[in-house]
Amino acid sequence: MNIEHIRLFIRIAALNNISQAGKELGLSPAVASTHMNKLEDELGVRLLHRTTRRVSLTEEGEAFLPHAADLLESIETARASVGSGTSVHRVNCGWQHRPHSAGCI
C-alpha cells in the first residue's frame, strides 16, 4: 500500500475535495484521482463517492479512515524514532528480518 495514496485519502476526507487535497500535496487533480483509483483497486472497495460537484466517503471509506490515520501516525512516529536527514543504505531482504544474512547488511 502506497503511503502517499493513504496520505492523500486522509486529506480528501478532511476537505471533501480531490483537487484541493491533491494541490496541498503537490499533485494535479488528474494524478490525485488516479492515486485514489489505485488505492481503491488495491483494497477492492470504493472509498469515495464522486460527483462533478462533490466528494464524500462511502461506508467503506468511513471504516477505513481511522485505520489510515493510525497507519500514517505510526509511520511518522517510526521515522521520528530514527531521526531525519540521515542517509540509509537499504537492501531488500524479503519479509524476514535477517540482519546477518548474506547480502542483508
C-alpha positions as CSV (number, residue, x, y, z in Angstrom):
1,M,0.0,0.0,0.0
2,N,1.4,3.4,-1.0
3,I,1.7,5.7,2.0
4,E,1.3,8.8,-0.3
5,H,-2.0,7.4,-1.5
6,I,-3.1,7.0,2.1
7,R,-2.0,10.5,3.0
8,L,-4.0,11.8,0.0
9,F,-7.1,9.8,1.1
10,I,-6.9,11.4,4.6
11,R,-6.7,14.9,3.1
12,I,-9.6,14.2,0.7
13,A,-11.6,13.0,3.7
14,A,-10.8,16.2,5.6
15,L,-11.5,18.6,2.6
16,N,-14.1,16.6,0.7
17,N,-12.3,17.8,-2.4
18,I,-9.9,15.7,-4.5
19,S,-8.4,18.7,-6.4
20,Q,-7.7,20.8,-3.3
21,A,-6.2,17.8,-1.4
22,G,-4.0,17.0,-4.4
23,K,-2.9,20.6,-4.7
24,E,-1.9,20.6,-1.0
25,L,0.3,17.6,-1.7
26,G,1.7,18.9,-4.9
27,L,-0.4,16.8,-7.2
28,S,-2.6,17.7,-10.2
29,P,-6.3,16.8,-9.9
30,A,-5.8,14.0,-12.5
31,V,-2.9,12.5,-10.6
32,A,-4.8,12.7,-7.3
33,S,-7.8,11.0,-8.8
34,T,-5.5,8.3,-10.3
35,H,-3.9,7.7,-6.9
36,M,-7.3,7.3,-5.3
37,N,-8.3,4.8,-8.1
38,K,-5.2,2.8,-7.4
39,L,-5.8,2.7,-3.6
40,E,-9.4,1.7,-4.2
41,D,-8.4,-1.0,-6.7
42,E,-5.8,-2.3,-4.2
43,L,-8.4,-2.5,-1.4
44,G,-11.1,-3.8,-3.7
45,V,-13.7,-1.3,-2.5
46,R,-14.8,2.2,-3.3
47,L,-13.7,4.7,-0.6
48,L,-15.2,7.8,-2.2
49,H,-18.5,8.8,-3.7
50,R,-17.6,11.1,-6.6
51,T,-19.9,13.5,-8.4
52,T,-19.0,16.5,-10.6
53,R,-19.6,18.8,-7.6
54,R,-18.9,16.8,-4.5
55,V,-16.8,14.1,-2.9
56,S,-17.8,12.2,0.2
57,L,-16.7,9.0,1.9
58,T,-18.5,5.7,1.2
59,E,-19.3,3.5,4.2
60,E,-16.1,1.6,3.4
61,G,-14.2,4.9,3.3
62,E,-15.6,5.9,6.7
63,A,-14.5,2.5,8.1
64,F,-11.0,2.7,6.5
65,L,-10.3,6.3,7.6
66,P,-9.4,5.7,11.3
67,H,-7.1,2.9,10.2
68,A,-5.5,5.0,7.6
69,A,-4.9,7.8,10.1
70,D,-3.4,5.3,12.6
71,L,-1.1,3.9,9.9
72,L,0.1,7.3,8.9
73,E,0.7,8.3,12.5
74,S,2.7,5.0,13.1
75,I,4.9,5.6,10.1
76,E,5.6,9.2,11.2
77,T,6.4,8.0,14.7
78,A,8.7,5.3,13.3
79,R,10.5,7.9,11.2
80,A,10.9,10.2,14.1
81,S,12.3,7.5,16.2
82,V,15.3,7.1,14.0
83,G,15.8,10.8,13.3
84,S,15.7,12.6,10.0
85,G,18.1,13.6,7.3
86,T,20.3,10.6,7.7
87,S,21.4,8.5,4.7
88,V,20.3,4.9,4.9
89,H,21.6,2.0,2.8
90,R,18.5,-0.2,2.1
91,V,18.7,-3.7,0.9
92,N,15.5,-5.7,0.4
93,C,15.9,-8.9,2.4
94,G,12.3,-10.1,1.9
95,W,9.8,-10.4,4.7
96,Q,12.0,-11.9,7.3
97,H,14.4,-9.9,9.4
98,R,17.8,-11.4,8.8
99,P,20.4,-8.7,9.6
100,H,23.3,-11.1,9.4
101,S,22.3,-13.0,6.3
102,A,24.5,-12.6,3.2
103,G,23.5,-9.5,1.3
104,C,21.4,-8.1,4.1
105,I,23.7,-5.8,5.8
